[in-house]
Amino acid sequence: MSGNSNLSIIDRLAGGAEVTREEWRVLLTSLSPKEQLLLHERARGVAVSNFGQGIYVRALLEISSYCRNNCFYCGLRCSNSSAQRYRLTKEEILDCCCEADKLGFNTFVLQGGEDPKQDDAWVADVVAAIRTAYTDKAITLSLGERGEEGYRMLKMAGADRYLLRHETRADEHYSQLHPSTMSGERRRNCLRTLKSLGYQTGSGMMIGSPHQTVDNIVDDFIFLEELQPQMIGVGPFVPASNTPFEHYAAGTVEQTILVVSLLRLRFPHALLPATTALSTIHPQGMERAVLAGANVVMPNVSPMNVRSKYSIYNNKMNSGTQSAQQLALLEARLNAIGYHIDFGRGDYNEHK
Ligand code: SAH
């Protein structure tokens, strides 16, 4: 394809037109370095016109490193006997929320492995306590697959948002990343349930995960178009020791920000994080994602003594821009590229 036609696909995408499978493939594989820069510029223009130069911050609490699942990529998989396990108590979680509140955060994100001890009733009790103490904050959960009743109970207890990446839409690829006890279809059904219950719902996928093809990413885009999530998290795959994928190469910053920009053009109002994984593989990962159209950063507010134990992949960043205690540094780094922290709740808003 000639450069001109690449630019015209980008134009059509930016104008809200549907693009075909083949065009997605072209955008993912055939842009020249110059065209990629132009794509990032367009995407960042859309982000700035919808959100200004403010970047939303969410306080991330990692509440348990126990997990019943055995995902091939994740360092917390149940068969990893070298993983360090911990679970926070309700009191510790409330302390983290208190700390996050003092630091200025208006969104708490509780993430964890699928810990059987943190069942629906236990999590609902914690969410209700947070909701009572902080009536105006957004509460986001990222606690894996649950039943419809569980999701409903958590919503009633006060949760507003739920993050559950679909990981990969293609069933064959899903089965290359997960044991046969897990199902991509079940996960997608969880996402549909979450949306129907009124959660602001986040999905997403890793970039550069083992066996991922360009077509897999196209399938992901088409699935996201159908789901219409409010948030989309994409980060590079990063190898985790003592997992079947420990010797695979990490995804790249270029491929990841290419996907971020394409998502920004296709989903102009979506909340797109500059992920911790991207900051882990590249010292300027956060800035690169923001300049490609990302508009959320999720600094860690977990107790210092457990941070290194939530080791979903190697060397996961939990300091600097990824630490809730270092917001001044995050602000300075955002200022240096013309942005600033926005402490608002950052709800999804199509009409802003
Ligand atoms: N148990 C929760 C939270 C999982 S951790 C759930 O199932 O949703 C959040 C995300 O981290 C996962 O959805 C996955 O996309 C990502 N992740 C896990 N292992 C990773 C790895 N090795 N490299 C990059 N991202 C990874």
Boltz pocket constraint, residues with backbone or C-beta under 6 A from the ligand:
constraints:
  - pocket:
      binder: B
      contacts: [[A, 73], [A, 74], [A, 75], [A, 111], [A, 112], [A, 113], [A, 114], [A, 142], [A, 143], [A, 144], [A, 145], [A, 163], [A, 164], [A, 165], [A, 167], [A, 204], [A, 205], [A, 206], [A, 235], [A, 236], [A, 237], [A, 238], [A, 239], [A, 240], [A, 277], [A, 312], [A, 313]]
      max_distance: 6.0
